[in-house]
Amino acid sequence: MRLNPPKKVTFWISIFAFVVGAALSVGLIPGLNIVGYIVSLLAYLLLVLGLIIKGL
């Protein structure tokens, strides 16, 4: 399998989503811990898809 570098926009969106997810999962706002974990997981998934799919 060949990996392609993701576009800069994809990389920065995934980093931003991870930071937001990490902030939510810390517990600053009660009740949003699960949402924070899901957003962090989706950010990682976006980064992996950016590596696998050419042009993403």
Secondary structure by P-SEA (a helix, b strand, c coil): cbbbbccaaaaaaaaaaaaaaaaaaccccccaaaaaaaaaaaaaaaaaaaaccccc
